[in-house]
Amino acid sequence: MAPELPDYSTRDPKGWAGDPRRGAAVGRPTVQKGDPETFTGKLVLREVPLNDGGYDRNGTYFGLGPPLYWCAGGDGDEHDIDYMLRASDREAAKRKVRERYPNARFYR
């Protein structure tokens, strides 16, 4: 049975400072539990499409710039990973992730 992959909307922030009445959230919180050096699991690495105004499909604001990628995964309670990064392409994003998690592998 295949493992359940993380879902991008799971940690989606709800409005500015957690209050949707106050406007869009700006970015997402970074989650990094455990020692990155000992992580050997697989990570999801996906490009996040942004509209012309710099918002993702959930209405979170990231601004414009190089492509935005979402990296997430974990191997239970010891490691839980969820963060955003910018890179020119997927291979460049993988290199950046491996700077933090040198032993990480990626889902396709």
C-alpha positions in Angstrom: 0.0 0.0 0.0 1.4 3.4 -1.0 2.0 6.0 1.8 -0.4 8.9 2.1 1.3 11.9 0.6 1.1 15.3 2.3 -1.6 17.7 0.9 -0.7 21.3 0.1 -4.0 22.6 1.7 -3.4 20.8 5.1 -1.4 23.7 6.6 -3.0 26.5 4.5 -3.1 29.7 6.6 -6.5 31.2 7.0 -6.3 34.9 6.3 -4.0 37.5 7.8 -2.8 36.5 11.2 -5.4 33.6 11.2 -8.4 35.9 10.6 -9.9 35.7 7.1 -11.8 38.9 7.7 -8.5 40.8 7.8 -7.3 39.8 4.3 -5.1 37.2 2.7 -2.4 35.3 4.5 1.2 36.2 3.6 3.2 33.1 3.0 3.0 29.9 5.1 4.7 28.9 8.3 7.7 26.6 8.1 7.6 23.3 9.9 10.9 21.5 10.5 10.9 18.9 13.3 13.8 16.5 13.9 17.4 16.6 12.8 17.7 17.3 9.0 21.0 15.5 8.9 19.3 12.2 10.0 16.3 12.5 7.7 16.2 9.7 5.1 12.6 9.7 4.0 10.9 10.8 0.9 9.6 14.4 0.3 7.0 15.8 -1.9 8.4 18.7 -4.0 5.8 20.5 -6.2 5.8 23.8 -8.0 3.0 26.0 -6.7 1.2 28.0 -9.4 0.8 31.7 -8.7 -1.6 34.0 -10.4 -0.6 37.4 -11.9 -0.9 39.0 -8.5 1.3 36.5 -6.7 -1.4 34.5 -5.0 -1.7 30.7 -4.8 -5.0 28.9 -5.5 -5.9 29.1 -1.8 -5.6 32.9 -1.7 -2.3 33.0 0.1 0.0 35.8 -1.0 3.6 35.0 -2.0 4.5 37.8 -4.3 6.1 37.5 -7.7 9.5 36.2 -8.5 11.2 32.9 -9.4 9.0 29.8 -9.4 7.7 28.8 -5.9 8.0 25.2 -4.7 6.4 23.4 -1.7 8.4 20.7 0.1 6.7 18.4 2.6 6.9 15.0 4.1 8.0 13.2 7.2 8.5 9.8 8.7 6.2 9.9 11.8 6.6 11.9 14.9 10.3 12.5 14.7 10.4 14.3 11.4 7.7 16.6 10.1 8.6 18.9 7.2 6.6 21.6 5.4 8.1 24.7 3.8 8.3 26.9 0.7 11.2 27.8 -1.4 12.0 29.6 -4.7 14.1 28.1 -7.4 14.6 28.4 -11.1 13.3 24.9 -11.8 12.7 21.5 -10.0 16.3 20.4 -10.2 17.5 23.6 -8.6 14.8 23.2 -5.9 16.0 19.7 -5.2 19.5 21.0 -4.7 18.3 23.6 -2.3 16.3 21.0 -0.3 19.4 18.7 -0.2 21.3 21.6 1.4 19.0 21.1 4.4 18.2 17.4 4.1 21.3 15.8 2.5 19.8 12.3 2.5 16.3 13.1 1.3 14.7 11.4 -1.6 11.8 12.7 -3.7 8.5 11.4 -5.0 8.2 12.0 -8.7 
